[in-house]
Amino acid sequence: MTATAPARTRGSEFLKGCLDEAPILLGTMPFGLIYGVLAVNAGLPVELAQAMSAIVFAGSAQFITAQLIGQATAGVVVVATIFIVNLRHALYSASLAPYLRHLNWGWKALLAYLLTDEAYAVAIVRYQRDDDAGQKPPFQHWYTLGAAFTLWSSWQAATAVGVFLGGSVPASWGLDFTLALTFIALVFTAVRGRPMWIAAVTAGVIAVLAHGLPFNLGLMLAALGGILSGMIAEAQAGVAPRRPRVDL
Amino acid sequence: MDWLPVLIFGGLLTFATRLSFIALLGRFEAPVLVTRALRYVPPAVLSAIIFPELLLRDGAWVTPWANPRLIAGALAGLVAWRTRNVLLTIAVGLVVFWALGWAGM
């Protein structure tokens, strides 16, 4: 930042956050649209599919939840799965916490509700850039709000379009299979390094073997087994895994 | 079954997770073991869903060469591995799946 940079205002920060988030929407909006189509095709009522985008507001957890509801999974397993899949947000929360310390509870709650992978990624870059410049300018949280709100509103809109289109897609298209394909694409994006491959394969094998367990409990068992095997492989290799390229 | 309470409960837990450290004023850091474990959550959960979806049908094993989902899924995996492109992966997987269905599989 040069000395001639314009003074930051609430409005300018909010707008800057919106603009910096915009390119990411190219990736998230098709995803939201696909979610809407699939959720309806998995058997979710339209209003429930749309409500999930506001209540849970987390892409991968929503895809998985739609799949589980379609399979008539026990409610408690669905809740546990949402919780585990979204646990990574605690990391973002920890990372952003020092920057939000001075805000009131309303702001903290609002930004926490809006905290997603994509909003975090944009916000933390900005905070760290200010840190590097030795600055602590005012209204940084308005920037975060702009980025997060842009993602939120576009996600709701994309879901709505998907839900609208979803009802007109015939079952013979096999669109429910798109869920599995989406997950395949994501797993290849997320996995980096040997321990993660071991975690993925172990979880998959356990899931098949434990498929007969009631309430889809095999899913929990497989996830825990996969995580454990990955950590053991990591400990044996003596190297920490690289951060996944894309968090979910 | 009424799924709305399930979604609300899952949403509240998600909100609590997102608020956790922000509410704790950033005084505490997540234990290293936990942060490490969390990195394995995406591949583990995704695979745990993908494998049964591709290999089983209504809980029963399907012969691999007569299983359009497995064949389409494997080819989609190949595309994902080479390109890391989500939309292309879905497109290739669906087209193969449709083609196999068309061919009577």
Interface residues (C-beta under 8 A of the other chain):
Chain A: G27 P30 F31 I34 L44 L48 A51 M52 I55 V56 F57 A58 S60 A61 I64 T65 Q67 I69 A72 G75 V78 V79 T81 I82 F83 I84 V85 N86 L87 R88 H89 A90 L91 Y92 S93 A94 S95 L96 A97 P98 L100 R101 K108 A109 L111 A112 Y113 L115 W173 G174 F177 T178 L179 A180 L181 T182 F183 I184 A185 L186 V187 F188 T189 A190 V191 P195 M196 W197 A199 A200 V201 T202 A203 G204 V205 I206 A207 V208 H211 G212 G218 L219 A222 A223 L224 G225 G226 I227 G230 M231 E234 A240 P241 R243 P244 R245 D247 L248
Chain B: M1 W3 L4 P5 V6 L7 I8 F9 G10 G11 L13 T14 F15 T17 R18 L19 S20 F21 I22 A23 L24 L25 G26 F28 E29 A30 T35 R36 A37 L38 R39 Y40 V41 P42 P43 A44 V45 L46 S47 A48 I49 I50 F51 P52 E53 L54 L55 L56 G59 R69 A72 G73 A76 G77 A80 W81 R84 N85 V86 L87 T89 I90 G93 L94 F97 W98 G101
